[in-house]
Amino acid sequence: MTTDPSRVMERLDKPAGARRTSLDDSPGYRAFRVVNTIVLLAVVAVTLYPFVNIVAQSFSSEVHIRTGQVNLVPRGFNLDTYKLVASDPAFWNSYLNTVIYTVTATAISIVLTTIYAYVLSKHRLKGRGLLVGIAVFTMFFNGGLIPNYVLVNGLGMTNTIWAIVLPNAISVFNLLVMKAFFESLPTELEEAAAIDGLNTYGILLRIVLPLSKAVLATMILFYAVANWNSWFQAFLYLDRADLFPVTVYLRNMIAGATSATSVGAVESNAVAISANIKAVTMVLTVLPIVAVYPFIQRYFVSGVMLGAVKQ
């Protein structure tokens, strides 16, 4: 089979946009786009279905939930559980505690993780392997529940905010992710900044961090979600109800409603909320994170280009 050189030259002389258009119009690419769209829509549907179902249950009546009639649309519209929770001052106090714990713990975690990761990203650092080994070791081994409680209690942190925000201040997984990101940044930028007279702290604050908005936003989201949803630490280290976060408050409501129903209690409030309190709990817990996520998502999209060397 012979190839006509003139046709080859014609094809090469065509603008890139024209060649791309011909590719986009090909039957194979059109089929790929159709299949890709169907698969992505299926993934979105599978992902959204549980959330929509939970929201529908939170607004449905107890009878319809027990009989399995609630799917994607509320049945027997009911706001009794929301009203019951909203009318309790302890709920709003717990919600305020959760906001304080989350903001404080996230700020501390971001500062410590950033500093530690920046140090570990420097290959010239003496003892770097030991520091990395110490961090990785804690991923697989820990002292256990009782020794941790004895340590926190011995430091006088029980029934204080520090028992919530300090013991798990650094996530090793997040630390390694941020370390890898810092290592990917061009060393020429830091060398140029050092020649211009910046010290280590100036380079970190004025060069590295502005280029790390994507990974910082990601870490803030990871830490904020983890701290917002955390309840076991508060359940373990806090004895005073006025210090409980909202997760512990709602956990106690679920336990109380479940136990009251299981022993045949006839109190109307307990029976009314026993069926949909779990749904209300999930909605109230997830709502703030869902509201914050759109403001951070743009950093995920633009993060691919951050830190690149511009020619």
Salt bridges, closest charged atoms under 4 A:
GLU62 OE2 - ARG66 NE 2.44
GLU183 OE2 - HIS123 NE2 3.62
GLU183 OE2 - ARG128 NH2 2.82
GLU183 OE2 - LYS179 NZ 3.08
GLU190 OE1 - LYS122 NZ 2.63
ASP242 OD2 - ARG240 NH2 2.77
